[in-house]
């Protein structure tokens, strides 16, 4: 899931790829997206981007021209528009030729050139969103990376809030105070400070100042030897800086690496994988928090660890190069797994309903083998009934199926079938018994 560093890298990517590019026409949305349209049309405009925590803002700026009055009359935009994006689980930007447009592109900006190029917001899982004429969400706190002083003050001055009664690992995902922190960042930060994830957040943050006196200094590190290894094995470096400082410096380390799918030279994510010390690293423990999110840690989880939840099954980390691979083969594999159980359920219900119908026929007459079920004077084909479910009443046997309604009259020994077939909506079916 994209976190603060990934969204900032996305904004840097847009600014790099769109520098000097003139865009034109309307902003086009895919038909399958449920997000709102972007009501912006302009003959010539430029795009710039900025980020704040887990949000990215694209600014669409019309280029100045002498015929601004004619442009406004023709429905062309003459004012700047901001479009704010939240990436959800899998959102990212791509700048490609029109022929190479990614499959899951849901919002597209077209350049004014031949051949045309397209800046697209790609989101295969469709949890991302955008807001035209949007602003930064007011319920999100200051950015952990680029509003450090405000971020730090916002946390320290609100430690009395009930939110800080929760475990520190869960509070770190609260975007009201830690705007930009996500699952892998919280694991790496707590691991470096050797803080158990399930201890009260207030106990960890109490005593921290609203102003970081070491903001211009590099955080100190002390070497701690691993008791399970020999002296020759490299030691683990433990940060001595406070937690709020690491919430600022650790994400910047990821940004300084670059890559993350936006740099063609670093698409393999090898540097990022080597950087991880705790998240999905062999030998580390994992436990689901109270919100169902997997927390990676080392050592004791802490006194507030969920006792009724089990650790998730260990899974091999998927290759990061496959994150943006949305081929038909992968989609087909998912679709096949879902359709199998549905077929089994329908088949089972069909057999049950057929047995119930046979029992009801025996109730009507014991000589059912010699009887024939007639539909308009012709033998009824059993497959036409399309039996899926069955219900019965006490006084008069009544059966409801996908094909129609069965009604058994106990006085006249007659079955009436209302069949919804392709030719006729309903037909009368009589059951003749020999006497």
Secondary structure as the mmCIF struct_conf table of DSSP 4:
data_model
#
loop_
_struct_conf.conf_type_id
_struct_conf.id
_struct_conf.beg_label_comp_id
_struct_conf.beg_label_asym_id
_struct_conf.beg_label_seq_id
_struct_conf.end_label_comp_id
_struct_conf.end_label_asym_id
_struct_conf.end_label_seq_id
HELX_RH_AL_P HELX_RH_AL_P1 UNK A 4 UNK A 17
TURN_TY1_P TURN_TY1_P1 UNK A 18 UNK A 20
STRN STRN1 UNK A 23 UNK A 26
STRN STRN2 UNK A 28 UNK A 29
BEND BEND1 UNK A 31 UNK A 32
BEND BEND2 UNK A 35 UNK A 35
HELX_LH_PP_P HELX_LH_PP_P1 UNK A 36 UNK A 37
STRN STRN3 UNK A 41 UNK A 52
TURN_TY1_P TURN_TY1_P2 UNK A 53 UNK A 54
STRN STRN4 UNK A 55 UNK A 62
HELX_LH_PP_P HELX_LH_PP_P2 UNK A 63 UNK A 64
TURN_TY1_P TURN_TY1_P3 UNK A 66 UNK A 67
HELX_RH_AL_P HELX_RH_AL_P2 UNK A 68 UNK A 73
TURN_TY1_P TURN_TY1_P4 UNK A 74 UNK A 75
BEND BEND3 UNK A 79 UNK A 79
STRN STRN5 UNK A 81 UNK A 86
TURN_TY1_P TURN_TY1_P5 UNK A 88 UNK A 90
STRN STRN6 UNK A 92 UNK A 97
HELX_RH_3T_P HELX_RH_3T_P1 UNK A 98 UNK A 100
TURN_TY1_P TURN_TY1_P6 UNK A 103 UNK A 104
STRN STRN7 UNK A 105 UNK A 110
STRN STRN8 UNK A 111 UNK A 111
BEND BEND4 UNK A 112 UNK A 115
STRN STRN9 UNK A 117 UNK A 122
BEND BEND5 UNK A 124 UNK A 125
STRN STRN10 UNK A 129 UNK A 132
TURN_TY1_P TURN_TY1_P7 UNK A 133 UNK A 133
TURN_TY1_P TURN_TY1_P8 UNK A 138 UNK A 139
BEND BEND6 UNK A 140 UNK A 140
STRN STRN11 UNK A 143 UNK A 143
TURN_TY1_P TURN_TY1_P9 UNK A 144 UNK A 146
HELX_RH_AL_P HELX_RH_AL_P3 UNK A 148 UNK A 156
TURN_TY1_P TURN_TY1_P10 UNK A 157 UNK A 160
BEND BEND7 UNK A 161 UNK A 161
HELX_RH_3T_P HELX_RH_3T_P2 UNK A 162 UNK A 165
BEND BEND8 UNK A 166 UNK A 166
STRN STRN12 UNK A 167 UNK A 167
HELX_RH_AL_P HELX_RH_AL_P4 UNK A 168 UNK A 171
TURN_TY1_P TURN_TY1_P11 UNK A 172 UNK A 173
TURN_TY1_P TURN_TY1_P12 UNK A 175 UNK A 177
BEND BEND9 UNK A 178 UNK A 178
STRN STRN13 UNK A 179 UNK A 179
TURN_TY1_P TURN_TY1_P13 UNK A 180 UNK A 180
HELX_RH_AL_P HELX_RH_AL_P5 UNK A 183 UNK A 192
TURN_TY1_P TURN_TY1_P14 UNK A 193 UNK A 194
TURN_TY1_P TURN_TY1_P15 UNK A 197 UNK A 198
BEND BEND10 UNK A 199 UNK A 199
STRN STRN14 UNK A 200 UNK A 200
HELX_RH_AL_P HELX_RH_AL_P6 UNK A 201 UNK A 205
TURN_TY1_P TURN_TY1_P16 UNK A 206 UNK A 207
BEND BEND11 UNK A 210 UNK A 211
TURN_TY1_P TURN_TY1_P17 UNK A 213 UNK A 216
BEND BEND12 UNK A 217 UNK A 217
HELX_LH_PP_P HELX_LH_PP_P3 UNK A 218 UNK A 220
STRN STRN15 UNK A 221 UNK A 224
TURN_TY1_P TURN_TY1_P18 UNK A 227 UNK A 228
BEND BEND13 UNK A 229 UNK A 229
TURN_TY1_P TURN_TY1_P19 UNK A 231 UNK A 232
BEND BEND14 UNK A 233 UNK A 233
HELX_LH_PP_P HELX_LH_PP_P4 UNK A 234 UNK A 235
STRN STRN16 UNK A 236 UNK A 239
BEND BEND15 UNK A 241 UNK A 241
HELX_RH_AL_P HELX_RH_AL_P7 UNK A 243 UNK A 257
TURN_TY1_P TURN_TY1_P20 UNK A 260 UNK A 261
BEND BEND16 UNK A 262 UNK A 262
HELX_RH_3T_P HELX_RH_3T_P3 UNK A 264 UNK A 266
TURN_TY1_P TURN_TY1_P21 UNK A 267 UNK A 268
HELX_RH_AL_P HELX_RH_AL_P8 UNK A 270 UNK A 275
BEND BEND17 UNK A 277 UNK A 278
TURN_TY1_P TURN_TY1_P22 UNK A 279 UNK A 280
TURN_TY1_P TURN_TY1_P23 UNK A 282 UNK A 283
STRN STRN17 UNK A 285 UNK A 288
TURN_TY1_P TURN_TY1_P24 UNK A 290 UNK A 291
BEND BEND18 UNK A 292 UNK A 292
STRN STRN18 UNK A 294 UNK A 297
BEND BEND19 UNK A 298 UNK A 299
TURN_TY1_P TURN_TY1_P25 UNK A 303 UNK A 304
BEND BEND20 UNK A 305 UNK A 305
BEND BEND21 UNK A 307 UNK A 308
HELX_LH_PP_P HELX_LH_PP_P5 UNK A 310 UNK A 314
HELX_LH_PP_P HELX_LH_PP_P6 UNK A 316 UNK A 319
HELX_RH_3T_P HELX_RH_3T_P4 UNK A 320 UNK A 322
TURN_TY1_P TURN_TY1_P26 UNK A 323 UNK A 324
HELX_RH_AL_P HELX_RH_AL_P9 UNK A 328 UNK A 364
BEND BEND22 UNK A 366 UNK A 366
HELX_RH_3T_P HELX_RH_3T_P5 UNK A 368 UNK A 370
STRN STRN19 UNK A 373 UNK A 375
TURN_TY1_P TURN_TY1_P27 UNK A 376 UNK A 377
STRN STRN20 UNK A 378 UNK A 379
HELX_LH_PP_P HELX_LH_PP_P7 UNK A 380 UNK A 381
HELX_RH_3T_P HELX_RH_3T_P6 UNK A 382 UNK A 385
BEND BEND23 UNK A 394 UNK A 396
STRN STRN21 UNK A 397 UNK A 400
BEND BEND24 UNK A 402 UNK A 403
STRN STRN22 UNK A 404 UNK A 409
TURN_TY1_P TURN_TY1_P28 UNK A 410 UNK A 413
STRN STRN23 UNK A 414 UNK A 419
BEND BEND25 UNK A 422 UNK A 423
BEND BEND26 UNK A 425 UNK A 425
STRN STRN24 UNK A 429 UNK A 431
#
